[in-house]
């Protein structure tokens, strides 16, 4: 448990507590806190549970992750616990967008909650983005017209899977498929899944159990790395026209 000593010290500093104040909070002696923080001894499981409950962090996060890169804003509340969410800020405390490189996208599933991994990512700042945590994810394939292979989707983090809005496109990070970009429909009440629908009808729709979803990001904007050609624009325009026509026909049907 090489991380636990520096994690306890760092989390105590985030709360702006002295060792004595922290010891009083969790009902142990100051000397034991000092011993844990200096690595002279390791807290027993009973004390780890107390520390975990105090900081509202899972024990495995306290033990496995190096939290010294994190700020208080690096954690999000899920239920009654907080989950580590590594996020980078600039000198003015504005959120920067971490870019997941194409060649490293397969490794994102292993490093998405590791502050050291996030720290190594390249970052950009887009001043027109709405408030929220954003990342840029590489897109593979052509299942979502008119996005081209190699483009990037900038998306905002969704804290609760229950907030999924039907028909909106999302980046999903799943245990089996890694990074996936699709239009999503909420089927949680029906069968505890999300329905993933590609815009390109040459690809099939499929369901993903919510237990497989590690992270969910809602589309904000895209960064295309290739210029559209005329055929792409015509296909996109036709698709938009047909979609709008379908909406108009449904509206007329309701009037009959």
C-alpha positions in Angstrom: 0.0 0.0 0.0 2.7 2.4 -1.1 0.2 5.2 -1.9 -1.8 5.3 1.3 0.7 7.3 3.4 0.9 10.2 0.9 -2.8 10.0 0.1 -3.8 10.4 3.8 -1.4 13.4 4.1 -2.7 15.0 0.8 -6.4 14.5 1.6 -5.8 16.0 5.1 -4.1 19.0 3.5 -7.1 19.4 1.2 -9.3 19.7 4.2 -6.8 22.2 5.8 -6.5 20.0 8.9 -3.6 19.6 11.2 -2.6 16.1 12.2 -4.1 16.6 15.6 -7.4 17.9 14.2 -7.6 15.0 11.8 -6.9 12.6 14.6 -9.7 14.0 16.6 -12.1 13.8 13.6 -11.5 10.0 13.1 -10.9 9.3 16.8 -7.3 8.1 16.9 -4.1 9.6 18.3 -2.0 12.2 16.5 1.0 9.9 16.7 -0.9 7.2 14.7 -1.8 9.8 12.0 1.9 10.8 11.9 3.0 7.2 11.7 0.6 6.5 8.8 1.6 9.6 6.9 5.3 9.0 7.3 5.0 5.3 6.2 6.2 3.9 9.5 3.1 1.8 9.8 0.0 1.0 7.8 -3.6 1.6 9.0 -5.5 -1.6 9.8 -8.6 -2.4 7.8 -10.8 -1.0 10.6 -9.0 2.4 10.4 -9.0 2.3 6.6 -12.8 2.0 6.7 -13.0 5.0 9.0 -10.7 7.1 6.8 -12.7 5.9 3.7 -16.0 7.0 5.3 -14.6 10.3 6.4 -13.3 11.3 3.0 -16.3 9.6 1.3 -13.9 7.7 -1.0 -13.8 3.9 -1.8 -11.0 2.1 0.0 -9.5 0.8 -3.3 -9.2 4.4 -4.5 -7.3 5.3 -1.3 -5.0 2.3 -1.6 -4.4 2.0 -5.4 -4.4 5.5 -6.7 -1.9 8.3 -6.3 -4.2 11.2 -5.2 -1.4 13.8 -4.8 -2.2 15.3 -8.2 -5.9 15.8 -7.3 -7.7 18.8 -6.0 -11.0 18.9 -4.1 -12.7 19.5 -7.5 -11.1 16.3 -8.8 -13.8 14.2 -7.1 -17.5 13.8 -8.0 -20.2 12.6 -5.7 -22.0 9.4 -6.6 -24.5 8.4 -4.0 -22.9 8.8 -0.7 -19.3 8.3 -2.0 -17.0 10.4 -4.1 -15.2 8.9 -7.1 -11.8 10.2 -8.2 -12.2 12.2 -11.4 -8.8 13.5 -12.5 -9.1 16.9 -14.3 -6.5 19.4 -15.3 -6.9 23.2 -14.7 -4.8 26.0 -16.0 -3.2 28.8 -13.9 -6.5 30.7 -14.0 -8.3 27.7 -12.7 -10.2 27.2 -16.0 -10.9 23.7 -17.1 -8.6 22.5 -19.9 -9.6 19.8 -22.4 -7.6 16.6 -22.2 -7.1 15.0 -25.6 -7.1 11.2 -25.8 -4.7 10.4 -28.7 -5.8 7.9 -31.3 -2.8 5.6 -30.6 -3.5 5.6 -26.9 -7.3 5.2 -27.0 -7.1 1.5 -26.2 -5.2 2.3 -23.0 -7.8 4.8 -21.8 -9.8 2.1 -20.1 -6.9 1.4 -17.9 -5.9 5.0 -17.1 -9.2 7.0 -17.1 -9.2 7.4 -13.3 -5.4 7.6 -12.9 -4.2 11.2 -12.3 -0.7 10.4 -13.6 -2.1 9.1 -16.9 -4.4 12.2 -17.2 -1.4 14.5 -16.4 0.5 13.1 -19.4 -2.2 13.9 -21.9 -2.0 16.9 -24.3 -4.5 19.7 -23.5 -6.3 22.5 -25.3 -8.6 25.3 -24.3 -11.7 26.2 -26.2 -13.2 29.3 -24.6 -16.7 28.9 -26.2 -17.4 25.6 -24.4 -20.2 25.5 -21.8 -19.3 24.9 -18.1 -18.4 21.3 -17.3 -15.6 18.7 -17.5 -14.7 18.1 -21.1 -12.4 15.6 -23.0 -11.7 15.1 -26.7 -12.0 11.5 -27.9 -10.8 10.1 -31.2 -13.4 8.6 -33.5 -12.8 5.4 -35.5 -14.9 4.2 -38.4 -17.8 5.9 -40.1 -20.8 4.7 -38.1 -21.8 8.3 -37.2 -22.3 10.5 -40.3 -20.9 12.9 -41.2 -18.0 12.3 -38.7 -14.9 11.0 -40.5 -12.5 8.4 -39.2 -9.8 10.2 -37.2 -12.0 13.1 -36.1 -12.4 14.1 -32.5 -15.5 14.5 -30.4 -15.3 17.0 -27.6 -17.8 15.9 -24.9 -18.9 16.9 -21.4 -18.9 14.4 -18.5 -22.3 13.0 -17.4 -22.3 12.4 -13.7 -25.4 10.2 -13.6 -26.3 7.6 -16.2 -30.0 8.4 -15.4 -29.5 11.8 -17.1 -29.2 10.2 -20.6 -31.4 12.1 -23.1 -32.9 10.0 -25.8 -31.6 10.6 -29.3 -28.5 12.6 -28.1 -25.1 11.3 -29.2 -22.6 10.3 -26.5 -19.1 8.9 -26.0 -19.4 5.8 -23.9 -16.4 4.1 -22.2 -17.3 0.5 -21.7 -15.5 -2.4 -20.1 -15.6 -4.6 -23.3 -15.6 -2.1 -26.2 -13.5 0.7 -24.8 -14.4 4.1 -26.4 -17.7 4.1 -28.5 -19.5 7.0 -30.1 -23.2 6.5 -30.8 -26.7 8.0 -30.5 -28.1 6.7 -27.2 -31.6 5.8 -25.9 -32.4 5.2 -22.3 -33.7 1.6 -21.8 -32.8 1.4 -18.1 -36.4 0.9 -16.8 -37.1 -1.7 -19.6 -34.1 -3.9 -19.4 -31.3 -2.1 -17.6 -29.5 -1.2 -20.8 -28.7 1.7 -23.1 -29.6 1.3 -26.7 -26.8 2.5 -29.0 -27.9 3.6 -32.5 -25.4 4.5 -35.3 -26.4 7.3 -37.7 -25.0 5.2 -40.6 -27.7 2.6 -41.2 -25.2 0.2 -42.6 -24.4 -0.6 -38.9 -26.7 -2.3 -36.5 -28.1 -1.0 -33.2 -27.3 -2.8 -30.0 -27.8 -2.7 -26.3 -25.2 -2.2 -23.6 -25.9 -3.2 -20.0 -25.4 -0.2 -17.7 -23.1 -2.4 -15.6 -20.7 -2.3 -18.5 -20.6 1.5 -18.8 -17.5 3.0 -17.1 -18.0 6.6 -18.2 -20.5 8.6 -20.2 -19.8 11.9 -22.1 -22.3 14.0 -23.9 -21.4 15.5 -27.3 -20.5 19.1 -27.2 -18.7 19.7 -30.5 -16.5 17.9 -33.0 -13.0 18.6 -34.4 -12.7 17.3 -38.0 -9.2 16.4 -39.2 -10.3 16.0 -42.8 -12.2 18.4 -45.1 -15.6 17.4 -46.2 -16.0 16.7 -49.9 -19.2 17.6 -51.9 -20.5 14.1 -51.7 -20.3 14.1 -47.9 -22.1 17.4 -47.7 -24.9 16.1 -50.0 -25.4 12.9 -48.0 -25.5 14.9 -44.8 -28.0 17.4 -46.3 -30.2 14.6 -47.6 -30.2 12.9 -44.2 -31.1 16.1 -42.5 -33.9 16.8 -45.0 -35.4 13.3 -44.5 -35.2 13.6 -40.7 -37.0 16.9 -40.8 -39.6 15.5 -43.3 -40.2 12.6 -40.9 -40.9 15.0 -38.0 -43.3 17.0 -40.2 -45.2 13.9 -41.3 -45.5 12.8 -37.7 -46.9 16.2 -36.7 -49.4 16.0 -39.5 -50.5 12.5 -38.5 -51.3 13.8 -35.0 -53.7 16.4 -36.5 -55.7 13.8 -38.4 
